[in-house]
Amino acid sequence: MRILRSGALATCLGLSAAASLAAQELTIGPKGGLNITRMTFEEAGIDHHINSREGFHIGAVGVLDFTDYLGLQMEIAYSQKGMAADEQTDYTFQGAMDMAFLDIPMLIRFGADGDVAPHLFAGPVLAIEVSCKLNDVQLHGDRNQHLTGLVNGDCDDADFDVQRETWDLGLRVGAGFDFPTTWGEAFIDGMYDFGLRDMNANPDMPGSIKGRGVCFSAGFRFPVANW
C-alpha cells in the first residue's frame, strides 16, 4: 500500500506541476489492457531467447494539453510482467517467473484534432516491483542443489531467494487514436517498453537481464479542468 500511495502522490504532483504551464485542458480516466512481456538474457555477446508471458495492466491516465498538438501524458498502472524459459535452455532456472510492477510513465504526447484523432507519445517509465512468484520452476546451480522437483512460491522465499533488482527504468514509445464524445474521449493505444536497467543482481550468474514488452490499452478520459 505504501508503494501505491507513493506512486499516486508522484503522479498527482507531476500533473500539478505540469498544470502550472499554459495548459488548455486536463483529462483523466481509467485504462486497462494486455501485456506481452519477456526478459532478454545477454551473455558474452549472445542474446538468448526467453519466452514471453501474457498479463494485464489496469490503472489511470491523465493528459494535459498545452496546445492542440502538444501535451503531457502521465499514468499509474498495476502491470503484470514476467518470463519463461523452456527445458532446452541452459539458464539458472527453467519454468516461469510471474511478476507485477507499478508502472509510472511520464510521456510527451503529440496529437491532432478530428473525429478520429491520432497521437504519438514517448518518454521514460519507472517500474517498481510489487510481487514476484515462481511457477513450476526447476532451479539449477550449486546454491540450489538442495531443491528437487518443481518449485512454486515467492521469489524471496529463503529456500531459493531469486537475486534481482526490484525496480526498472525504461523508455516507452507508442501511438494510438482518440475518439471524442459528448462526455470525454475514448482511446486505444499500442506501445513498446524498452528496459534500460540490468535486472540481474546475482553475482554468480554472468550476463545482463533487461525487460521488454508490448502493451495494448483502451480507456476513457473525462475533462476535469480548462485554462
Helices and strands as residue ranges (DSSP letters): H 2-19, E 25-43, E 46-48, E 53-65, E 70-85, E 93-111, E 117-139, G 142-144, E 151-154, E 167-180, E 185-195, E 208-226
